[in-house]
Amino acid sequence: MTDAIAVAHTLANGPTRSLGLSKRLLNTSFESNLSSSLELEAHFQALAASSPDLVEGMAAFREKRDAKFTGE
């Protein structure tokens, strides 16, 4: 249980918008063909690339610090 709580905290403090988009892609991949999956992935990549969390993650990486994601 301690490990599960630690993983939950890690996920909650991460880029939740991007994680949510990834989860949606994974879930829909079981019900769609490759072409549809790739089209949806391209759309979600555009959403993720325009996210303030992407900018924060890249800045945190460059500055060698923990990122402060907002979920936007």
Sequence and secondary structure as in RCSB ss.txt:
>XXXX:A:sequence
MTDAIAVAHTLANGPTRSLGLSKRLLNTSFESNLSSSLELEAHFQALAASSPDLVEGMAAFREKRDAKFTGE
>XXXX:A:secstr
 HHHHHHHHHHHTS HHHHHHHHHHHHHHTTS HHHHHHHHHHHHHHHHT HHHHHHHHHHHTTS       
